[in-house]
Amino acid sequence: MPLAVIGACELLRRTAPRTALLTGTLALAGDTMTQGSVATILMYTDLMYAAVVYGTPATARLLPRVTGLLTIAATVVPYAVWRVPEALLIGVVIGAVAFGPASTGLIVRNHRDAADAARLRAEQTALLAEVDRTQAVTAERARMARELHDLVANHLSAIAIHSTAALSLDSPGTSREALTVIRENSVQGLSEMRRLIGILRDGDEDREPAATPTLDSLGTLVDGARANGLDVTLDAEYDAVPAPVGLAAYRMVQESLTNALKHGAPGRVTVRLRRTGDALVLRVTSPYGDRDAPRAPGSGAGLAGMRERAALLDGTFEAGPEGGPQGKLWVVRATLPVDDTVQGDT
């Protein structure tokens, strides 16, 4: 009968290991009161092992300690009472039936938990790597979108505005001037598009390194804006700044002049640039135009791109209409921290 009970407990060794062990312990106790069976003892050791491996964490920690204490007690107490070497066998038997399987189960469980933890860490590492890759791709796409917008918006806006003027005015002189501006902007836009393609093909050994605009190119940028019809004044005083800061400031001025050309009213556009301590301060003002529609279509991404450029450098950016002595103005302000260790790409 005890053998049948402990055999039935084997069916519960995974699903209910603690219940199987408690029932098996009672069956083993009953078996020891009869003639006993080696099969019962062997199956009990398996129940003890399964209780540690498949049981709760608390059970897995408790059983090796309890069986260890029982083994010590079963070794010391009988020998102290009977004073014969044969009394030590009781402890050896209990250790082999209870403590040995429990300790083995704890070792196996620890190895299994360590393997599960290593697999989880590997999955988390792979997930983090994928997140980093996705973020890197997203950041690169945003950078290229800003660069592409800033490269073509200025020139294409001038082309659209002057081509509209050439079509609407029946004047050979005006048309010739407009076509001259259109050609200049087309050539400059094509040149900058080639520069952008050079950036994308930076692995081509036969291609010349692409030059990145700097603050020293602001004069040329302003001259181009004047050729497009803007009345621009440049007031710039600055020391050498890191390349990312210079590029960001250049692109902000470029986008501000483009917006003034498309949206602004006739009047003076002022670009002011100052190095104040550890920051480069940019301010661009233009007459605020209450147009029903811009002079050239746009995507609306210009302000967002300038705000992103400032944020990438931990700077500030704001733009909006303001009242002034000379009427309503559209004001663009940006403060870009100047740190010679800046290596970011705007």
C-alpha positions as CSV (number, residue, x, y, z in Angstrom):
1,M,0.0,0.0,0.0
2,P,2.7,2.6,0.8
3,L,4.4,1.8,-2.5
4,A,1.1,2.4,-4.4
5,V,0.6,5.8,-2.6
6,I,4.1,7.0,-3.3
7,G,3.8,5.8,-6.9
8,A,0.6,8.0,-7.2
9,C,2.6,10.9,-5.8
10,E,5.0,10.6,-8.6
11,L,2.2,11.8,-10.9
12,L,2.1,15.1,-8.9
13,R,5.8,15.7,-8.7
14,R,5.7,18.7,-11.2
15,T,2.2,20.1,-10.7
16,A,1.9,19.8,-6.9
17,P,5.4,19.0,-5.6
18,R,4.9,20.0,-2.0
19,T,1.7,18.0,-1.7
20,A,3.4,15.0,-3.3
21,L,6.3,15.3,-0.9
22,L,4.1,15.6,2.2
23,T,2.0,12.6,1.1
24,G,5.1,10.6,0.2
25,T,6.7,11.3,3.6
26,L,3.6,9.8,5.3
27,A,3.8,6.8,2.9
28,L,7.5,6.4,3.6
29,A,6.9,6.5,7.4
30,G,4.2,3.8,6.9
31,D,6.5,1.8,4.8
32,T,9.3,1.8,7.5
33,M,6.8,0.3,10.0
34,T,6.3,-2.7,7.7
35,Q,8.9,-4.8,5.9
36,G,9.9,-1.8,3.8
37,S,10.7,-1.5,0.1
38,V,13.8,-0.2,-1.7
39,A,11.5,1.1,-4.5
40,T,9.6,3.2,-2.0
41,I,12.8,4.8,-0.8
42,L,14.0,5.5,-4.3
43,M,10.8,7.1,-5.4
44,Y,10.8,9.2,-2.2
45,T,14.2,10.6,-3.1
46,D,12.8,11.7,-6.4
47,L,9.9,13.4,-4.7
48,M,12.3,15.3,-2.5
49,Y,14.4,16.3,-5.5
50,A,11.3,17.4,-7.5
51,A,10.0,19.5,-4.5
52,V,13.1,21.6,-4.6
53,V,13.4,21.8,-8.4
54,Y,9.7,22.5,-9.2
55,G,8.5,23.9,-5.9
56,T,8.2,27.5,-4.8
57,P,11.4,29.5,-4.1
58,A,10.7,29.4,-0.3
59,T,10.3,25.6,-0.5
60,A,13.6,25.3,-2.4
61,R,15.4,27.3,0.2
62,L,13.8,25.6,3.2
63,L,14.1,21.8,2.4
64,P,17.9,21.6,2.1
65,R,18.2,23.4,5.5
66,V,15.5,21.2,7.2
67,T,16.9,18.0,5.8
68,G,20.5,19.0,6.7
69,L,19.4,19.7,10.3
70,L,17.6,16.3,10.4
71,T,20.7,14.6,9.1
72,I,22.9,16.1,11.8
73,A,20.4,15.4,14.5
74,A,19.9,11.8,13.3
75,T,23.7,11.3,13.4
76,V,24.5,13.0,16.7
77,V,21.5,12.0,18.9
78,P,21.5,8.2,18.3
79,Y,25.3,8.0,18.8
80,A,25.1,10.0,22.0
81,V,22.4,7.7,23.3
82,W,23.7,4.3,22.2
83,R,27.4,5.0,22.0
84,V,27.9,2.5,19.2
85,P,29.3,3.3,15.8
86,E,26.4,1.6,14.1
87,A,24.1,4.4,15.3
88,L,25.8,6.8,12.8
89,L,24.2,4.8,10.0
90,I,20.8,6.4,10.8
91,G,22.2,9.8,9.9
92,V,23.8,8.4,6.8
93,V,20.5,6.9,5.6
94,I,18.5,10.1,6.3
95,G,21.2,12.1,4.6
96,A,21.1,9.9,1.5
97,V,17.3,9.8,1.4
98,A,16.5,13.4,2.2
99,F,19.5,15.8,2.3
100,G,21.3,14.4,-0.7
101,P,18.3,14.7,-3.1
102,A,17.4,18.2,-1.7
103,S,20.9,19.5,-2.1
104,T,21.1,18.1,-5.7
105,G,17.7,19.7,-6.5
106,L,18.9,23.0,-5.1
107,I,22.1,22.9,-7.3
108,V,20.0,22.0,-10.4
109,R,17.5,24.8,-9.7
110,N,20.3,27.4,-9.2
111,H,21.8,26.4,-12.5
112,R,18.4,26.6,-14.2
113,D,17.7,30.0,-12.7
114,A,21.1,31.3,-13.7
115,A,20.4,30.1,-17.3
116,D,17.0,31.8,-17.3
117,A,18.6,35.0,-16.0
118,A,21.3,34.9,-18.7
119,R,18.7,34.3,-21.4
120,L,16.6,37.2,-20.1
121,R,19.7,39.4,-20.0
122,A,20.5,38.4,-23.6
123,E,16.9,39.2,-24.7
124,Q,17.0,42.5,-22.9
125,T,20.4,43.3,-24.5
126,A,19.0,42.5,-27.9
127,L,15.9,44.6,-27.3
128,L,18.0,47.5,-26.2
129,A,20.3,47.2,-29.2
130,E,17.2,47.2,-31.5
131,V,15.9,50.3,-29.7
132,D,19.2,52.0,-30.0
133,R,19.3,51.1,-33.7
134,T,15.8,52.4,-34.3
135,Q,16.6,55.6,-32.4
136,A,19.8,56.1,-34.4
137,V,17.9,55.5,-37.7
138,T,15.2,58.0,-36.6
139,A,17.7,60.6,-35.6
140,E,19.6,60.2,-38.8
141,R,16.4,60.5,-40.9
142,A,15.4,63.6,-38.9
143,R,18.9,65.1,-39.5
144,M,18.8,64.4,-43.2
145,A,15.3,65.9,-43.4
146,R,16.4,69.1,-41.7
147,E,19.5,69.3,-43.9
148,L,17.5,68.6,-47.1
149,H,14.8,71.2,-46.1
150,D,17.4,73.9,-45.4
151,L,19.3,73.2,-48.6
152,V,16.5,73.5,-51.0
153,A,13.8,75.6,-49.3
154,N,15.7,78.9,-49.7
155,H,16.6,78.4,-53.4
156,L,13.3,76.9,-54.4
157,S,11.3,79.6,-52.6
158,A,13.3,82.3,-54.5
159,I,12.8,80.4,-57.8
160,A,9.0,80.2,-57.2
161,I,8.7,83.8,-56.2
162,H,10.7,85.2,-59.1
163,S,9.1,82.9,-61.7
164,T,5.7,84.1,-60.5
165,A,6.9,87.7,-61.0
166,A,8.2,86.9,-64.5
167,L,4.9,85.3,-65.5
168,S,2.7,88.0,-64.1
169,L,4.6,91.1,-65.4
170,D,4.8,91.8,-69.1
171,S,8.2,93.5,-68.9
172,P,11.2,92.1,-70.7
173,G,13.6,93.8,-68.3
174,T,11.8,92.5,-65.2
175,S,11.6,89.0,-66.7
176,R,15.3,89.0,-67.5
177,E,16.2,90.0,-63.9
178,A,13.9,87.3,-62.6
179,L,15.4,84.7,-64.9
180,T,18.9,85.8,-63.7
181,V,17.9,85.2,-60.1
182,I,16.2,81.9,-61.0
183,R,19.3,80.7,-62.7
184,E,21.6,81.7,-59.8
185,N,19.4,80.0,-57.2
186,S,19.1,76.9,-59.5
187,V,22.9,76.7,-59.7
188,Q,23.4,77.2,-56.0
189,G,20.7,74.7,-55.1
190,L,22.2,72.1,-57.4
191,S,25.6,72.7,-55.9
192,E,24.2,72.2,-52.4
193,M,22.3,69.1,-53.4
194,R,25.5,67.7,-54.7
195,R,27.1,68.4,-51.4
196,L,24.3,66.6,-49.6
197,I,24.8,63.6,-52.0
198,G,28.5,63.7,-51.1
199,I,27.6,63.4,-47.5
200,L,25.4,60.4,-48.2
201,R,28.2,58.8,-50.3
202,D,31.0,59.5,-47.9
203,G,32.3,56.0,-48.5
204,D,33.2,57.0,-52.1
205,E,37.0,57.4,-52.2
206,D,36.9,59.3,-55.5
207,R,34.6,62.1,-54.2
208,E,36.0,65.3,-52.7
209,P,35.2,66.0,-49.0
210,A,32.0,68.0,-48.7
211,A,32.3,71.5,-47.2
212,T,30.0,72.3,-44.3
213,P,28.7,75.9,-44.1
214,T,30.1,78.0,-41.3
215,L,29.4,81.4,-39.8
216,D,32.0,82.8,-42.1
217,S,29.6,82.1,-44.9
218,L,26.9,84.4,-43.5
219,G,28.0,87.3,-45.7
220,T,27.5,85.1,-48.9
221,L,24.2,84.0,-47.5
222,V,23.0,87.5,-46.9
223,D,24.2,88.6,-50.4
224,G,22.2,85.9,-51.9
225,A,19.1,87.0,-49.9
226,R,19.6,90.6,-51.1
227,A,19.8,89.3,-54.7
228,N,16.5,87.6,-54.1
229,G,14.9,90.9,-53.2
230,L,15.3,91.1,-49.4
231,D,16.6,94.3,-47.6
232,V,18.9,92.5,-45.2
233,T,21.3,94.0,-42.6
234,L,23.9,91.7,-41.0
235,D,25.4,92.6,-37.6
236,A,27.6,89.8,-36.4
237,E,30.3,89.8,-33.7
238,Y,31.6,86.4,-32.5
239,D,34.7,84.4,-31.8
240,A,35.4,81.0,-33.1
241,V,32.7,78.5,-32.2
242,P,32.4,74.7,-32.5
243,A,31.3,73.5,-35.9
244,P,27.9,72.1,-34.7
245,V,27.1,75.5,-33.1
246,G,28.2,77.4,-36.2
247,L,26.2,75.1,-38.6
248,A,23.1,75.4,-36.4
249,A,23.3,79.2,-36.4
250,Y,23.9,79.3,-40.1
251,R,20.9,77.1,-40.8
252,M,18.7,79.2,-38.5
253,V,19.7,82.4,-40.3
254,Q,19.1,80.7,-43.7
255,E,15.6,79.5,-42.7
256,S,14.7,82.9,-41.2
257,L,15.7,84.7,-44.4
258,T,13.7,82.1,-46.4
259,N,10.6,82.7,-44.2
260,A,11.0,86.5,-44.5
261,L,11.1,86.1,-48.3
262,K,8.0,83.9,-48.4
263,H,5.9,85.4,-45.6
264,G,7.3,88.8,-44.6
265,A,6.1,92.3,-45.6
266,P,8.4,94.7,-47.4
267,G,10.9,96.3,-45.2
268,R,14.2,95.8,-43.4
269,V,15.4,92.4,-42.2
270,T,18.0,92.4,-39.5
271,V,20.3,89.6,-38.5
272,R,22.1,90.0,-35.3
273,L,24.6,87.5,-33.9
274,R,26.6,87.9,-30.7
275,R,28.9,85.7,-28.6
276,T,28.0,86.4,-24.9
277,G,30.1,84.4,-22.5
278,D,29.5,80.7,-23.1
279,A,26.6,81.2,-25.5
280,L,25.9,82.4,-29.1
281,V,22.8,84.6,-29.2
282,L,21.0,84.9,-32.5
283,R,18.2,87.4,-33.3
284,V,16.5,87.8,-36.7
285,T,13.7,90.4,-37.2
286,S,11.6,91.0,-40.3
287,P,8.4,92.9,-41.0
288,Y,5.4,90.8,-40.1
289,G,3.2,90.1,-43.1
290,D,-0.5,89.5,-42.8
291,R,-0.7,87.5,-46.0
292,D,-3.6,85.2,-46.8
293,A,-1.1,82.8,-48.4
294,P,2.7,82.8,-48.6
295,R,4.4,84.0,-51.8
296,A,5.8,80.4,-52.2
297,P,4.4,77.1,-50.9
298,G,6.1,75.6,-47.9
299,S,6.0,72.4,-45.7
300,G,5.8,74.2,-42.4
301,A,8.8,72.2,-41.1
302,G,11.2,75.2,-40.9
303,L,10.3,76.3,-37.4
304,A,10.3,72.7,-36.2
305,G,13.7,72.2,-37.7
306,M,15.2,75.3,-36.0
307,R,13.7,74.2,-32.7
308,E,15.2,70.7,-33.1
309,R,18.6,72.2,-33.9
310,A,18.6,74.3,-30.7
311,A,17.4,71.3,-28.6
312,L,20.2,69.1,-29.9
313,L,22.7,71.6,-28.5
314,D,20.7,72.1,-25.2
315,G,19.9,75.6,-26.4
316,T,16.7,77.6,-26.5
317,F,14.6,78.8,-29.4
318,E,11.5,80.9,-29.8
319,A,9.8,82.7,-32.7
320,G,6.7,84.8,-33.0
321,P,5.2,88.2,-33.8
322,E,6.1,91.2,-31.6
323,G,5.1,94.8,-31.6
324,G,7.8,97.5,-32.1
325,P,8.3,101.2,-32.8
326,Q,8.4,100.5,-36.5
327,G,5.3,98.2,-36.5
328,K,4.7,94.5,-36.0
329,L,7.8,92.3,-36.4
330,W,8.4,88.6,-36.7
331,V,11.2,87.8,-34.3
332,V,13.4,84.7,-34.2
333,R,15.6,84.2,-31.1
334,A,18.0,81.4,-30.3
335,T,20.6,80.9,-27.6
336,L,23.1,78.2,-28.4
337,P,25.6,77.1,-25.6
338,V,29.2,77.3,-26.8
339,D,31.2,74.4,-25.6
340,D,34.5,73.5,-27.3
341,T,33.8,69.8,-26.4
342,V,30.5,69.7,-28.3
343,Q,30.7,67.0,-30.9
344,G,27.0,66.6,-31.7
345,D,25.7,66.7,-35.3
346,T,22.9,69.2,-36.0
